[in-house]
Amino acid sequence: MNQFNITDDISRLPANQSKALTALLKTPSIAAASEECGLSVATVKRYLADENFSTIYRKQRMMILQQAVAGLTDLSSLAVSKIEDAMSSGDPNTELRAACRVLDYTTKLVELERRIRDQDEIEERLSRLEEASSTNGSSSSAMRGGTQWRT
């Protein structure tokens, strides 16, 4: 399943699963979704345990998140402009609050950038380990405790 056929996947869901999916995407909890769609909590949980349903649900949530991020990205230049205006407003309290916001956001962005870099490094190391493991898998040795042992 890929993002291009997600609409087909949703249209193939039974009516109750479709109602549950819509409710789960609109509400903050399983209990609230259950109430919204008129199905029991146990039924909604059973749907979420179903591989096909949970895959569609996760893809829909990801698409909603991507749309929200795109909208916020569009607004970010306006927000920066407003903070710049506040920093030169002439009111010391407003200027100080704006400066603190800039520092807070900068700190958060630096931390996010570090986490992304760390995650990329971990993924690369994992790929190299998996590749090494698959090439070593054909030989009759295994790594244990950092030492290569013959098996």
N, C-alpha and C positions, 0 to 999 in steps of 0.2 A: 504494500500500500504506500502511495506517495501523496504529497499534498495536492497533486493535480486531479486525483480522483476521489478526494475526500467527500465531495458532494454526492457522488454515486454511492459511496459507502454509507453516508447518512440516510439517503433515500431508501436503502435496503434494510434499514433497521425496522423491526416491528414497531407498531404505533406506541406501545407503552415505553419501549426503550428510547424512542425519539422524544417522547414527553419527558422522560427522566433526564436525557441528555440536555435538553433545553433548560430544564429546571436547575440542573447541576451547574450549568454555565451562568445562570442568572443569580444564584443564591450563594451565601457564604458557607453553608454546611450541608451535610447529607440530610440531616433532619429537616432543615428548611426546604431543601429540594424535594424531599419526600412529601412534605405538606403541600408544596407548590404544584406538584404533578399528580397528587392524589394516590400515590403508591406507598406501600409500607417501607420503612427504613430498611428492613431485611431484603426487600425486593431490589431497592436501589443499590444496596451493598452487593447483592448477588450480580447485578448488572456490571458493577465496577470490577468484580472479580473475573468477569468474562473477558478474554483476551481481545476479541474483536471490538467490543464496546469500549473497553478501557483505552485501546489504541486510538479510536476515533475521538474519545473524550480528551485525551492528552493532546492530540493534534489540534483540536478545536481551541483548547486553552492556550496552546502555543500561538496560534493565529491571532487570538484576541490580544495576547500579550505583545506580539509583534506590532499590531495596529496601535496599541497604546504607546509603545515606545516611539513609533514613527510620529504620532501626534505630539508627544512631549518633545521630541527632537525638533519638530517644526516650531514649537513655542520657545525653545531654549534661547534663540537669538533675541527674541523680544524680552525674555526674562533678564538676560545679561544687560541689555540696554536699560532696563528699569533699575537694575542694581547700580549701573554706572551713574544714572541720573541721581539715585539716592545718595551715592557716595559724594556727590558734589552739590547737594541740596542746600548747604549752608546751615543746616540744623545738625549740631554735633551728635546728638543722640541718634538721629536717622543715619548719619554717615558712619557712626560706630557700628550700628546694627548691620548695615550693609557690608561693611568691611569684615565683620565677624562671619557673616553668611558666606562671603567669598572664601575666607580661610577654611570654613567648615566644608564647603563643597569641594575645594581644592584637595583637602585632606582625604575626603571620601573618594574622589576620582583617582588620586595617587594610589590609594589602597586597592581600589578596583583594578587599576592597571597592573599592580603587583600580583594580584590574585590571578588575573588572566594570564600573565606571563608565567607564573608558577604552574598553572593548569596546563598551558601549552608545553612547558618543559616536562611535566609529568607524563602527558600523553605521548610526547616524543620518546621519552625513556621507556615507557611501556611498549610502544611499537617496536623499539629496538630489541627489548627483551623478548617479545613475542616472536620477532623475526629470528633472533638467535636461538630461541627455544625450538622453533620449527626446523631450523637447519641442524641443530644438535639432536633433535628427536630421532633422526635417522641413524645416529650412532648409538652405541650401547653404553652410554655414560649418562650420568645425571649430576646436577649441582645440588649439594647439600651443605648448608652452613658455610657457603663461600668456597668450598673445596670440591673439586671435581672427583667423583668416585666412579669407578667402573661398576656396572651392574650386570 
